[in-house]
Amino acid sequence: MFGVHGSGDTSGYGRLAPPAPRHDTASRPYGEPFDTVTDALEQALGPLADDAVERVVIHRGELTVHAARDRLPAVLSALRDTDSLRFELCLGVSGVHVPADPGRELHAVYHLSSLTHGRRIRVEVSVPDSDPHVPSSCGIYPTNDWHERETYDFFGILFDGHPSLTRIEMPDDWEGHPQRKDYPLGGIPVQFHGATIPPPDQRRSYS
């Protein structure tokens, strides 16, 4: 009825392993408003544009700019400060772990919104498991302080220059990063580190 093929198992527990899609690099003309945004970004970056932007992807009507790790601060600053762009709001930093992408296993994804022009853009940076360092964006978007800490906690991406890169969800002595694809799915004992749960009749009453 819903177009399901095969077993229909989407949980992963049935050893279903769908191929990870890699969306092709888009080529000009992208169509509006994507041409306007990318042209303004290239102009703002100047001579850095060729090294800063690795590729551009347009998928499901959304624009993603893949930036080089070392040029990430320049790309984000240009997107924020250029009058014709004005992506003044960063909605967060997401982590993605793609073990099937050798040398680019860890991805940091920045979701930007322009309140001035009513546009959105996604900036993505890819780094290897063996060198998970990405420049911090806190100096450009201060609210990313918390988002980068969460991405570090769950994925192990190290944001260089972050004012206090510590765990934000897991205990400080937790080993591993739970949102990575190679982290065990189950069978891990729950760790409370000294916390106790009282019997139901001894719990606080809110009535």
WOCOR-V501707 format. One record per helix or strand of 2 or more residues. SS is the DSSP state (H for helix, E for strand). FROM is the first residue (numbers start at 0). TO is the last residue. If there is no record, write none. Layout:
SS|FROM|TO, SS|FROM|TO
This chain:
H|33|51, E|52|58, E|61|66, H|68|80, E|88|96, E|105|113, E|118|126, H|128|130, E|132|134, H|143|154, E|157|159, H|199|201
